[in-house]
Amino acid sequence: MSFWQSSASSLHSWNSLIKSSRKIQQALFYIPVETPVPHHPRTKNPFITDIIWPEFIHRQLLSYTRPGTACCFEIPDMASKKREAAYLRPEASWQNMLLQQPPNCIVRL
């Protein structure tokens, strides 16, 4: 078996394991925890706060200019078009993740 075949097989195995386990999906912020612990602080998703926020959300996209950003403050540009495309893929898993556990049930603006 070649390296690429074994890599694909490994990815499919991990994907199947994650999809079959509620506990793993909760730990990876894909689904909410069933019973939140009272008076326990919420846990922020470290993948979102440590990687997605600084590398993607807090960046000026190369393919799109966000309205109102030119006059108010400086937002650094994305590192590359290739990296931007990776974040914007429709199947990118971070787009289905919760920001925190347990998630908020009320949003106020």
Secondary structure as the mmCIF struct_conf table of DSSP 4:
data_model
#
loop_
_struct_conf.conf_type_id
_struct_conf.id
_struct_conf.beg_label_comp_id
_struct_conf.beg_label_asym_id
_struct_conf.beg_label_seq_id
_struct_conf.end_label_comp_id
_struct_conf.end_label_asym_id
_struct_conf.end_label_seq_id
HELX_RH_AL_P HELX_RH_AL_P1 PHE A 3 SER A 20
HELX_RH_AL_P HELX_RH_AL_P2 ARG A 22 ALA A 27
TURN_TY1_P TURN_TY1_P1 LEU A 28 PHE A 29
BEND BEND1 TYR A 30 ILE A 31
BEND BEND2 GLU A 34 THR A 35
HELX_LH_PP_P HELX_LH_PP_P1 PRO A 36 VAL A 37
TURN_TY1_P TURN_TY1_P2 PRO A 38 HIS A 39
HELX_LH_PP_P HELX_LH_PP_P2 HIS A 40 ARG A 42
STRN STRN1 THR A 43 LYS A 44
HELX_RH_AL_P HELX_RH_AL_P3 PRO A 46 PHE A 47
HELX_RH_PI_P HELX_RH_PI_P1 ILE A 48 ILE A 57
TURN_TY1_P TURN_TY1_P3 HIS A 58 HIS A 58
BEND BEND3 ARG A 59 ARG A 59
STRN STRN2 GLN A 60 GLN A 60
BEND BEND4 LEU A 62 SER A 63
HELX_LH_PP_P HELX_LH_PP_P3 THR A 65 ARG A 66
TURN_TY1_P TURN_TY1_P4 PRO A 67 GLY A 68
HELX_RH_AL_P HELX_RH_AL_P4 THR A 69 CYS A 72
HELX_LH_PP_P HELX_LH_PP_P4 PRO A 76 PRO A 76
STRN STRN3 ASP A 77 ASP A 77
HELX_LH_PP_P HELX_LH_PP_P5 MET A 78 MET A 78
BEND BEND5 ALA A 79 ALA A 79
HELX_RH_AL_P HELX_RH_AL_P5 LYS A 81 LEU A 88
TURN_TY1_P TURN_TY1_P5 PRO A 90 GLU A 91
HELX_RH_3T_P HELX_RH_3T_P1 SER A 93 ASN A 96
BEND BEND6 LEU A 99 LEU A 99
STRN STRN4 GLN A 100 GLN A 101
BEND BEND7 PRO A 102 PRO A 102
HELX_LH_PP_P HELX_LH_PP_P6 PRO A 103 ASN A 104
BEND BEND8 CYS A 105 CYS A 105
#
